[in-house]
């Protein structure tokens, strides 16, 4: 059975404090939250075969804070992941899972949160999901079948409680 781990980037600086949305980095709290997200993923004990990470500064910094804790998996960061739709993220994850047993996907709302919620509802566990899929949220799913079919919710890390 394959695993898909979905992570929303950690807390970034405010849009009004940045020249460009793509270059917005993490706040000090965001860096700590990203490290805690990495610890949450590490406790799952699942070996990550590939990380798909949006190329924005905040998603890359989130992954970099998590990476030492999760075994430094290889990373792909195609521009198409930046603010990608839930359908695109689903296809990208399904393609990557054809090559490895576990994919970590670090992205942005609303796409990453919507995909997480969709998979949780598929698993009959939508009621367990955090409201709004907050920054640094992590969900771990088992997936089996084409297009991430037959999802099972394994774990949730909600940094907001």
Rosetta blueprint (number, residue, H / E / L):
1 X L
2 X E
3 X E
4 X E
5 X E
6 X E
7 X E
8 X E
9 X L
10 X L
11 X L
12 X E
13 X L
14 X L
15 X H
16 X H
17 X H
18 X L
19 X L
20 X L
21 X H
22 X H
23 X H
24 X L
25 X L
26 X E
27 X L
28 X H
29 X H
30 X H
31 X H
32 X H
33 X H
34 X H
35 X H
36 X H
37 X H
38 X H
39 X H
40 X H
41 X H
42 X H
43 X H
44 X L
45 X L
46 X L
47 X L
48 X L
49 X L
50 X E
51 X E
52 X E
53 X E
54 X L
55 X L
56 X L
57 X H
58 X H
59 X H
60 X H
61 X H
62 X H
63 X H
64 X H
65 X H
66 X H
67 X H
68 X L
69 X L
70 X L
71 X L
72 X L
73 X L
74 X L
75 X E
76 X E
77 X L
78 X L
79 X H
80 X H
81 X H
82 X L
83 X L
84 X L
85 X L
86 X H
87 X H
88 X H
89 X H
90 X H
91 X H
92 X H
93 X H
94 X H
95 X H
96 X H
97 X H
98 X L
99 X L
100 X L
101 X L
102 X E
103 X E
104 X E
105 X E
106 X E
107 X E
108 X L
109 X L
110 X L
111 X H
112 X H
113 X H
114 X H
115 X H
116 X H
117 X H
118 X H
119 X H
120 X H
121 X H
122 X H
123 X L
124 X L
125 X L
126 X H
127 X H
128 X H
129 X L
130 X L
131 X L
132 X L
133 X L
134 X L
135 X L
136 X L
137 X L
138 X E
139 X E
140 X E
141 X E
142 X E
143 X E
144 X L
145 X L
146 X H
147 X H
148 X H
149 X L
150 X L
151 X L
152 X E
153 X E
154 X E
155 X E
156 X E
157 X E
158 X L
159 X L
160 X L
161 X L
